[in-house]
Amino acid sequence: MCSRSRSLRLQVDGYCRTSAEDVFAIGDVTQAGGHVDSARKMADIAAKVLTEEEGDGFDGNIPYVYSRILDLGWKFYGRAAGEVVTIGLEELGEEKADPSTFAAFYVEDGVIVGVFLEKGSDEQNAKLERVIREKPRVLNFKKLAKKSIDEILDDPHLLTPPVLGMGEFHAEDDEEMIQSVWSKFEEDGEKGGRGTVRVELMGELMALLGADFDDAEVVDACTALDDRKLGVVRYNHFISWWTN
Ligand SMILES: Cc1cc2nc3c(=O)[nH]c(=O)nc-3n(C[C@H](O)[C@H](O)[C@H](O)COP(=O)(O)OP(=O)(O)OC[C@H]3O[C@@H](n4cnc5c(N)ncnc54)[C@H](O)[C@@H]3O)c2cc1C
C-alpha cells in the first residue's frame, strides 16, 4: 500500500519512488503532478532510475506550466509568489501590431521567482527558464515595470544592484522615483517636488528610498537637512544632499 498526500495523491520522492518497495508513480496520480510538463519530466526521471541511471531527480527541475486555447497561449516558469510586476499589460487595447503579448514577473524577497508570458514568440519562450534558474535580483519594481519584455529576457540581471561594502546601501538615484516617493510625504498642497516635508518624516522617506540608517544616523541626516531649524525640508535641498 502506498502513502498518500492529504489530497489523496500518491506520495513520491524526488525519484518518483512511492513508499512501497519497487513501486513508482508519475503524473497526476502523484502530489507532484498536475501539468503536462511535470508528467513528462517524471516519466523521464522514473525511466532513468529504472534503468539504473539515477539522474538529477525531480527536485532540480523548475516548475513549468503552459496552456494553449485557440490563438491564446501562455507559459509560466517558477513560483507564483511575492509581488507581481506586469510588463505590456497597460498597452492592451492600444493600437499596436501584437497587442496580446504581456509578461508578469513574480518578485519575492528581491528575487524574480516566477515568470509568466502570454503570447510570447518561440525565441522569447526559450529564454524564460533561464530567468528563473539564474535567480536575478531586483530591488526596484518600478524600474522593472519600465523595462521591455525583451530587455529582461535578454539580460535577466539588468537590474541587479552592485555588491555592497560594509555600511553601504542601495540608495535610489532615479530622480523620477525620488520625486514620486517625495510627493507621498509632501504636506503643503504644492505637490510634485515644490512642497516641503516635515523633518520627522524624513527617516521613513529615506528608508523608502533605500537608506539603511539607524536612529542616530537618521538624527544626523535630519540635522543636516533642516540646518535652519524650520521643521521642514525643501525638495531641492534634499535632492542635492541625497545625490551627493
Ligand atoms: C481539461 C484539462 C485541461 C488541461 N490543460 C492543461 C494545460 O493547458 N497545460 C498543462 O500543463 N496541463 C493541463 N492539464 C493537465 C494535464 O492534462 C495533466 O496534468 C496530464 O495529462 C497528466 O498526465 P498523466 O500521464 O499523469 O495522466 P493522463 O494524461 O490522464 O494519462 C493517464 C492515462 O491512463 C489511462 N487510464 C486510466 N485508468 C486506466 C486503467 N485502469 N487502465 C488503463 N489505462 C488507464 C487514461 O485513459 C489516460 O490515457 C489539463 C487537464 C484537463 C483535464
PDBQT file of the ligand as one rigid body, heavy atoms in Angstrom, charges set to zero:
ROOT
HETATM    1  C1  LIG A 301      -9.473  19.937 -19.284  1.00  0.00    +0.000 C 
HETATM    2  C2  LIG A 301      -7.989  19.882 -18.939  1.00  0.00    +0.000 A 
HETATM    3  C3  LIG A 301      -7.153  20.880 -19.420  1.00  0.00    +0.000 A 
HETATM    4  C4  LIG A 301      -5.785  20.837 -19.107  1.00  0.00    +0.000 A 
HETATM    5  N1  LIG A 301      -4.960  21.814 -19.574  1.00  0.00    +0.000 NA
HETATM    6  C5  LIG A 301      -3.649  21.771 -19.307  1.00  0.00    +0.000 A 
HETATM    7  C6  LIG A 301      -2.759  22.754 -19.840  1.00  0.00    +0.000 A 
HETATM    8  O1  LIG A 301      -3.161  23.656 -20.553  1.00  0.00    +0.000 OA
HETATM    9  N2  LIG A 301      -1.443  22.678 -19.519  1.00  0.00    +0.000 N 
HETATM   10  C7  LIG A 301      -0.951  21.678 -18.723  1.00  0.00    +0.000 A 
HETATM   11  O2  LIG A 301       0.260  21.630 -18.490  1.00  0.00    +0.000 OA
HETATM   12  N3  LIG A 301      -1.776  20.698 -18.209  1.00  0.00    +0.000 NA
HETATM   13  C8  LIG A 301      -3.109  20.718 -18.489  1.00  0.00    +0.000 A 
HETATM   14  N4  LIG A 301      -3.949  19.773 -17.972  1.00  0.00    +0.000 N 
HETATM   15  C9  LIG A 301      -3.381  18.735 -17.090  1.00  0.00    +0.000 C 
HETATM   16  C10 LIG A 301      -2.718  17.623 -17.934  1.00  0.00    +0.000 C 
HETATM   17  O3  LIG A 301      -3.638  17.142 -18.888  1.00  0.00    +0.000 OA
HETATM   18  C11 LIG A 301      -2.303  16.505 -16.993  1.00  0.00    +0.000 C 
HETATM   19  O4  LIG A 301      -1.502  17.035 -15.953  1.00  0.00    +0.000 OA
HETATM   20  C12 LIG A 301      -1.503  15.427 -17.717  1.00  0.00    +0.000 C 
HETATM   21  O5  LIG A 301      -2.226  14.922 -18.815  1.00  0.00    +0.000 OA
HETATM   22  C13 LIG A 301      -1.191  14.302 -16.732  1.00  0.00    +0.000 C 
HETATM   23  O6  LIG A 301      -0.594  13.226 -17.425  1.00  0.00    +0.000 OA
HETATM   24  P1  LIG A 301      -0.711  11.760 -16.837  1.00  0.00    +0.000 P 
HETATM   25  O7  LIG A 301       0.085  10.909 -17.757  1.00  0.00    +0.000 OA
HETATM   26  O8  LIG A 301      -0.376  11.753 -15.387  1.00  0.00    +0.000 OA
HETATM   27  O9  LIG A 301      -2.276  11.385 -16.889  1.00  0.00    +0.000 OA
HETATM   28  P2  LIG A 301      -3.222  11.269 -18.149  1.00  0.00    +0.000 P 
HETATM   29  O10 LIG A 301      -2.795  12.162 -19.257  1.00  0.00    +0.000 OA
HETATM   30  O11 LIG A 301      -4.595  11.447 -17.599  1.00  0.00    +0.000 OA
HETATM   31  O12 LIG A 301      -2.987   9.787 -18.633  1.00  0.00    +0.000 OA
HETATM   32  C14 LIG A 301      -3.498   8.693 -17.900  1.00  0.00    +0.000 C 
HETATM   33  C15 LIG A 301      -3.903   7.616 -18.909  1.00  0.00    +0.000 C 
HETATM   34  O13 LIG A 301      -4.215   6.416 -18.197  1.00  0.00    +0.000 OA
HETATM   35  C16 LIG A 301      -5.407   5.869 -18.749  1.00  0.00    +0.000 C 
HETATM   36  N5  LIG A 301      -6.026   5.021 -17.721  1.00  0.00    +0.000 N 
HETATM   37  C17 LIG A 301      -6.686   5.398 -16.611  1.00  0.00    +0.000 A 
HETATM   38  N6  LIG A 301      -7.095   4.325 -15.917  1.00  0.00    +0.000 NA
HETATM   39  C18 LIG A 301      -6.677   3.242 -16.599  1.00  0.00    +0.000 A 
HETATM   40  C19 LIG A 301      -6.749   1.836 -16.372  1.00  0.00    +0.000 A 
HETATM   41  N7  LIG A 301      -7.385   1.314 -15.296  1.00  0.00    +0.000 N 
HETATM   42  N8  LIG A 301      -6.209   1.005 -17.273  1.00  0.00    +0.000 NA
HETATM   43  C20 LIG A 301      -5.550   1.505 -18.369  1.00  0.00    +0.000 A 
HETATM   44  N9  LIG A 301      -5.432   2.803 -18.615  1.00  0.00    +0.000 NA
HETATM   45  C21 LIG A 301      -5.978   3.675 -17.739  1.00  0.00    +0.000 A 
HETATM   46  C22 LIG A 301      -6.240   7.052 -19.120  1.00  0.00    +0.000 C 
HETATM   47  O14 LIG A 301      -7.206   6.700 -20.089  1.00  0.00    +0.000 OA
HETATM   48  C23 LIG A 301      -5.172   8.003 -19.677  1.00  0.00    +0.000 C 
HETATM   49  O15 LIG A 301      -4.943   7.787 -21.054  1.00  0.00    +0.000 OA
HETATM   50  C24 LIG A 301      -5.298  19.790 -18.283  1.00  0.00    +0.000 A 
HETATM   51  C25 LIG A 301      -6.188  18.799 -17.797  1.00  0.00    +0.000 A 
HETATM   52  C26 LIG A 301      -7.512  18.853 -18.107  1.00  0.00    +0.000 A 
HETATM   53  C27 LIG A 301      -8.429  17.773 -17.582  1.00  0.00    +0.000 C 
ENDROOT
TORSDOF 0
